């Protein structure tokens, strides 16, 4: 998998559980290559398989001594929705994944923070409801692993800074997603990834790394798009941040390109 430049920080690779349900090759390949998975526990897989299926998959990763992380569902969910029906459905869906999530004994959880421009006129209401959703989720899971909330469509750091302030008494932090920042947040034109890192320095605990050309969320290999990698890692170093990492490739080629990129830049990953 890696040469002598293997990263010192824990490294995960995203793997939707529905991929394994469709083809066990993904499970075998991760174990063969010693890839620690960040497993996508989405609403699709929740409807596809029974609890025993999850126990089997979790057992195989455990036997292989590969730590697992989990990405919580996000399809159609609105953790800060102003609509009581949507908010209730979101909270019930998040509650429903706990039993399955615990089977994998995850070292961390990732979820979408959920802010969009839709709430700009009702910001305080969104913030209150979203923070209550995540606080309630964690309060009802004793000894839960760290929960990292991920940027997606946020155009500024304010919603993220504010929600982490609201959740300051909980075991939570920021997952900074490079591809989302570069495309959805307009980072390709606005730039200043260093400012985002500096403004979020008190919260950043984890990174989702993938690349794109700025036009869409392409999930290509690191170095294959236009993301400003040197600026990112310079900012992390200046802020004395050493977050853990998940690679988010969409193809085997993207994964190989990302691993090659890591080996070419050991100073950023060791």
Secondary structure, 3 states (H helix, E strand, C coil): CCCCCCCCCCEEEEEEHHHHHHCCHHHHHHHHHCCEEEEECCHHHHHHCCHHHHHHHHHHHHHCCCCCEEECCCCCCCCCCCCHHHHHHHHHHHHHCHHHHHHCCCCEEEEECCCCHHHHHHHHHHHHHHHHHHHHHHHCCCCCCEEEEECCCCCCCHHHHHHHHHCCCCCEEEEEEHHHHHCCCCHHHHCCHHHHHHHCCCCEEEEEECECCCCCCCCECCCCCCCCHHHHHHHHHHCCCCCEEEECCCCHHHHHHHHHHHHHCHHHHC
